């Protein structure tokens, strides 16, 4: 069953695609010196509906877009591009998250499934906030590392996008945001960690033992991260 997060993202993507296609239809029609009524007749739709398509308001079927494109002599294409990776959390990720939440020191406030919007758009598995130290930790949880380069890029970009989170303004003063990667310990992930140790150290410079001690005890968080300007407001 689709989650509320999945449904909301699907509606957002659908609206964006329809706006893009509508923006494509209008200039092609005008370049061909076709009236809206003439194109609507050729495509077998009502002129008013075509106007809503061009405005990105209507959400026609792919077949309707195909009829419009054929009437315009244009090609219609669709592609799926790799982005943040699958949104489906497997049973290992859920267990890792549960394990981490059980062991966190009480000083850390916990925020699950945090949505960021700009400059990167996506979801952060867990955001931890230490109000005394004024730091936030954007935590990504992975049971495997199939696309390490993509993970490193998106982890940094989403961390830098934390100020766009709706709940960010309620945190109080925040000076630094850090990225934390929690990975299931398997032979494969250990080998990947050894093979790409330098890249991982650049993306997550804090030593794992220091990070664990800070999360589960009173030691300060290792101060590596993005300067967010000193305030969440």
PyMOL commands that set and color helices and strands:
alter all, ss='L'
color gray80, all
select helices_A, chain A and resi 4-31+36-43+47-54+62-72+91-103+148-160+162-164+168-170+187-195+197-203+208-216
alter helices_A, ss='H'
color red, helices_A
select strands_A, chain A and resi 108-116+122-130+135-142+176-183+226-227
alter strands_A, ss='S'
color yellow, strands_A
deselect
rebuild
show_as cartoon
